[in-house]
Amino acid sequence: MKFTKMQGIGNDYVYVNCLQETIENPSELAKKISDRHYGVGSDGLIMINPSDKADFEMEMYNADGSRGEMCGNGIRCVAKYVYDYGLTDKTSISVETLAGIKYLDLTVEDGKVVLVKVDMGKPMLRPEEVPVVSEKEEVIDEPITVDGQEYRMTCVSMGNPHAVVFIDQDVKEFPLETVGVKFENHERFPKRVNTEFVNVLDRHTAQMRVWERGSGETLACGTGACAVAVACALNGLTEDEVTVKLLGGDLQIKWDREKNTVYMTGPAEVVFDGEWK
């Protein structure tokens, strides 16, 4: 089976062109191929499939074999793959995901995609949409007790669940390894949750680290960066267009409130091609 390892600001996946390849048990393969000691090493597996609803379908699995609805960094790499490897010559494409059809605009230089802008759709704020257990209409700056300590969270779904927690310290010093897993499996999140810990630097810039359900800490999370931008704006901490600084690099996020749509722009890169036997 031929594959390509790609990364979007450090969020790395193994990509397989399933217009040509067949994977019998993707969940099991995702666990094996993602292993950083005995496999290729990645945050998960992404299959590029044909679609009768869009130009392509993105089918993604986390490193633990669980199915993921959507990955912002992953979908940018899908766009680069299908263009760079000759599956399309269009610079505006649609991709079907479990979180709906996403629309992408490709910036091409010297025949290769260097930047991808993704229409990430509308942020969903109602508790049942996230989902999160709450009696309020929207979970904004709401207290939550995790491992005996109170935090304040804002919950946003970008097709997958996010809890955004603002902290008053450098995110690199935050004990993410111990706190992140407690958030992920907290009883208030019926489908578990991705948690972003955020330090707002100014009205246009926020710094974050992320604990992704099913993968643990990753260098970047595109849907998480979108959720952070929305949460920052909802709490009056930033403007509606922000640079989100992740461990792997920066993403430009804009929440167009009139359209109630979030746009994400960032890079995508090929790491290497290989063959799995």
N, C-alpha and C positions, 0 to 999 in steps of 0.2 A: 504494500500500500504506500503510494507516494504521499508525502505531506509537506507542508511549509510551516516553519515556525515564524511567527510575526509578533510584533509588539507595538502597542500604542502607549507612549510615555511609560514604558516599563510593565504594563499590564500585558503579559505574554500568553498566547494560546497556540495550540497546534491546529492548523487549518487543513482540511481535507476537501478536495474537489469531488463531491459526490455526484457530479454529472458524469464522472468517469469511474469512481471507486464505489464499492459497496461495503458498509460496515454493519455487521450482524448484531452486535451488542455494544452500542456506543457508550452506555453507562460504564460497562466494565472496561472498555478500551480507555475511556477518559481517566479512570483511576490509574491504570498502568502507564499510560503515555505521559501523564502529568507528573509522575514521580521524579523528583529532581536527582535521585541517586541511581535508580534502576530503569528509568524511562527517558524520555526526551527532556522532560522538565518544563512545566508550564502551570498556568493558573486554571487550565481546563482544555477542553476539546471543542472546536467549532467546525461544523459540517456545512459546506456550501451546497445547497440543494436546488433543483429546479422548483419553480413555483407557478401555480396557475392563477395566482392573485397579484403577483409582483414580478419584477425581473429575476429575482433570486429569493431563496429562503435561507435564513441563518438558523441553524439548529445547534444550540450550545449546551455544554455540560460542564459543571464545575469539577474541580480536582477530586472531590469526594464521590463523583459519579452522579450527583443530583442534577436534574435538569434546571437550567436557568431560563428566565423569560427573555432577558434582554441584557446586552452589555454594550455600553457606549464606545469604549475603546475597541472592543471586538468588532463592532459593526463598521468602524472606520477601516479596519484592516480587511474586512470583507470587500469593501469598496475598492481598496487598493489592489487586492488580489484579482478580482474579476476584470479590472481594467488592465493591470500590468501583465497578467497572464493570458490576455486575449479573449476572455469570455464575453466581453462587451467593448464597444468603442464609444459608448455614451458617457458623457460627463455629468449627467443627472440620472440617477437610478433609484429604483424602489426595492426595498428588501423586506420580506415578510418575516416577522418574529412572533413569539408567543405574546408579546406586548403590542401587537398590531403591525401595520405596515409603516415603515420608516422611509423618509425621502432624503437623499443624500446628494450634495453637490461636490464634485471633485475638482481640485486645482491640480493641473498637470503641468509639469516642467520637463523638457527633454524626453517626452514620451512616458514619464512615470508620474504616478500620483504622489504629491508631497503634502497636501493638506486636504482634509475632508470636513465639510460642514454638514451637520446632521440635524434635521428637523426631528427633535426628540418627542414631539407631541405635547399634550397638556399635562401639567402636574396635577395629580389627584390628591386631595386633602381630606376628604371625608374618611373617618376612621375605618369604615367597612371596606373602603377602596384600598387602603394601604396594605394589609389590614393591621389595625392596632386596637386594643381594647380601651375604649374611652367613651364617656357619656357626653362629651362635647361634640359640636358640629365639626370643628377642626382642632387638631392637636398642635397648638402653637405655644411654645414656652411653657409646656406642662411638666410638672414634677414627676419623676419616676425614681423609685428606690431600687438600687442595684447593689447587691452584696452589702447591704446596710448603709450605703451612702446615697444621698439624694443628688440627682442630676436634673437638669431641665432640658427637655427635648422638643423638637419640632418634627412632625412626621409627614413625609411626602412619598407618594408613589410616582415613579417614572416608568410604570409598567412592572416594577419590582419594589419591594418595601424598603424605605430608608428612615432611620432615626438620626436626626442631626443634633449634635450636642455641642454647645459653645463652651469653650474653656478659656481661662485667662492665663495661659502659659504657652510656651513654645510647644508645638504639637510633638516635636521629636522627643521631648522629655516626658510626655504623658505615658502612663503604664498601660498601653493599648493591649498588650498580650494577655493581661489578666482581666481587664475590664471588658474588652471587646467580646470575648466568648460568653460572658455573663449576659450582655445585652442580646447577643444573637439568640440565645436560648431562653430569654425571659418570658414568663407566662403571658405577658401582655401582647406578645407577637405570635399569633396563631400559625403563621408560616415562616417563623424565624424572621430575622431582620439584618440588613446591612447597616452598620453604624459609622457615622462620620463624626470625628472629633475636630472641631474647627476653632481656629484663632483668627479673628478678623483684624487685619493689619491696617486697613483704611477703608474709605468709602468705595474703593474700586478693586480691592484685593483681599482675598481670604486664603488662609493656609489650612490644609487638612491632612489627616491620616484616616485611613478607612480599614474597618474590619468587615470583610465580606462573608456572608453566610456560605458555608460549604467550602471556602477557600482560605479563611483566615486573613491575615494582613496581606494586602497587595500594594504594589507601588502606585497604582492608580485605579480609579473607578469612574468611568464616564457618567453613568447614571447618577452616581453619588455626587459628582461635581455639580450636576444639574440640580439635584436636590438641595445641595448646599447653597447654591445661588438663590434658589427660591426661598429657602429658609432665612437667609440673610436679609432678603428684601422684605419678607413678611414681618420680621422682627425689627425692621427699620435700621438695620446695621450697615447696609450698603445700598448703592444704586441698583438698577435692574440689570446692568451689564457689568460683569466682574471677571477679573482674572483669578482663577482658582489654582493655587499652587499645591501640587501633589508631590510625593516623594520622587516620582518618575519624571516630572516635568509640569508644564503649565497648560491649562485649557482655557479657552475664551468661552464664556457662557453668557447668553443673553436671554432674559425672560421678557418676551413681548406680551405685555399685559392685555393690550387691546385684542390680540389674537388668542391670548392665553396659551402661548406656545413657547417652548424652550428650544433654543438653538445652541448647539455645541460645535466648536471648531477646534481641530487639533491634528497632529501628525499621525502617520502610520508607516511602519517600516518592516521590511523583510529581514529576518535574522539569518535563516538558511533554509535550503531545501534538503529533504532526506527521504529515506525509504524505511518503513517499519515492516519487519519480517516476523 
